[in-house]
Amino acid sequence: MILRALLALLLLVLTATAQAAVLTEGPLSVTVPESVGEGQIFLVEISLTNQVETVLVEWMGRATEVTMTKRGNAFKGELLLGAGLGTKHAPQTILVEALRPNRREMVLGKIAVTAVAFPEQRLSLPPSMVTPSKENLARIKREQEQVNAVLAVASPRKFWNFPFLRPVPGEVTSAFGLRRILNGQPRSPHSGIDLDAMMADPVLAANQGRVALTGDFYFNGKSVFLDHGQGVYTMYFHLSRIDVTPGQHVERGHLVGLAGSTGRSTGPHLHFGMKILGQSVDPMPLFTAGGAFDRQAKGGS
């Protein structure tokens, strides 16, 4: 009951709608939140009254293009960003540039990153999984380099659309940002969410995208990484079976694999993670009916 209460409180904090700021420069208008909690996703909405060749957004040292489409008398675009775990609690700079022949509009703004009180979780695991051997440390390093190389790519094409699909229906058993204590030793906070699942339950793609990487990793077990464009990636860990191949295009709801307990795991479940331009963020608000990202509740767009 205590854990559920903490999860509910955390969800309320993360889904609270921050007051918006509108940044303008000539025909360029950009709407962003004035503040965002650590680990929280936010939406950037861009509007232009004339056509441009490219719109670029830079945030937390990374940049991506934004797909602009004509809606009525203006060109509109939207982008998901986030202040990842470990982001300094201070104003962070966002830069938006609209480029067209012989002209450039640019807006510069600040978004305050605020602290979030994440709960703590203690787990008991086999000592070999808490303190890997020298050989396994070398394997972990190789795997992390491989994953980092994939996540460093921000595909300019936007595949994702609202709403995002919950990949399995089970409840959250470990929330995003949990400060984990493994066998009495502090470890990195939980960079995703654990969802309850039975062995071999189907795991579905949260949104349209391209399979960027699959593999069997030391910590994460059998894993699938989906690229949804503009630096948005979702990750599906501890699978018992993988049903997609790198380079394959998948639609929202496509079967990516079966739930399992491979890698560092104490039992069958799905670890679902999301990174946006390299920032680890909490995906839960994307699944929340009536929340900030529920376009059906807002009448669509």
Order of alpha helices (4+ residues) and beta strands (2+ residues): alpha-beta-beta-beta-beta-beta-beta-beta-beta-beta-beta-beta-alpha-alpha-beta-beta-beta-beta-beta-beta-beta-beta-beta-beta-beta-beta
